[in-house]
Amino acid sequence: MDLRRLTYFVTVVETGSISGAALRLHMSQPPLSQAIKMLEQEMGATLLQRHPRGVSPTPAGRHLLEQGRDLLRWSERITQQVSRLGSGESGRLAIASVPTFAWSNLPTLLQDFNADSPDIEVQLSDPTPEGVLRMVANGTADIGFVSTSDPAALAAAHPELQVDALIELPLSLGVAASTAARVGGPRARAEDYADTAWYIPEEAPGFPGLDETLTKLWRDAGFHPRSVQYVATLQTALPLIAAGMGVTLLPSALTGPASAGIVALDLDITIAPLSATSLRARHITPSASLLRFVDVMNDHFAASAPAHDERYALGQMP
């Protein structure tokens, strides 16, 4: 059915005359009369009764009027919805983020995004770093966030991804609150924990993470822990650390309600921070929702560390 002709028909019935409808539609009467005639031919029924003072709908015309109004409303609604999806005002955004970023910097970023685009549904998952890489590469996630020790190496290992460093995540020694109370002096010494178990996230191929930072820390401090225990993610170790069963390096921003019973201690040795980094697939055309999110993300981190503006992969992505 031609929706334009249907609109003409509804207008004719509402005004009660061809001349009145032509005036409302800003068109002349002959093409309007021809459009109504073609609609009647398309429907296979007479839709209007002509009278000296105007027109009125036939039974078939009344039925078309009732159903046609609903159809036109649905058409308008669909047009608005498609337009909003196309502009990114509504839609869906899938985010995959490691917990270190999800628990620290992501909440305020999502708050800004929700204020900008409240009608976009956000789906959030918290896989391992390897899982984030996989989800972004295969399109399961529109954008991913990881905490890496070397964004440049990450970009080199994954040329299919756009890798953008956002903000530095300073690291501290995470210890149980009861242990921290026994530390003498303003700073802790990593070697004092040589006989303590150290928790370390499992290595992921092609992902420079906290494991490399810890290895360098032990080397620079001149010791190797008596016990090294691997965990799926850093968050897996938090209950163990809070119980006094071991220590690890963790972003200082993680200490708080999410890590009750854990205190972040500054070390007397320089530790390179992790970098909160965003990932996007180069081969997938970004949705309007993703582009709006990236704009908000760039504004959100605009006042952050200089690493925000650094591009670690060849080429640019919108």
Buried (B, 14 or more C-beta within 10 A) or exposed (E): EEEEBBBBBBBBBEBBBBBBBBBEBEEEEEEBBEBBEEBBEEBEBEBBEEEEEBBEBBEBBEBBBEEBBEBBEEEEEEEEEEEBBEBBBBBEBBBBBBBBBBBBBBEEBBEBBEEBBEEBEBEEBBBBBBBBBBBBBEEBBBBBBBBBBBBBBBBBBBEEBBBBBBBBBEBBBBBBEEBBEEBEEEEBBBBBBBEBBBBBBBBBEEBBBBBBBBEEBBEEBEBEBEEBBEBEBBBBBBEBBBEBBBBBBBBBBBBEEBBEBBBBBBBBEEBBBBBBBBBBBBEBEBBBBBEBBBBBBBEBBEEBBEBBEBBBBEEEBE
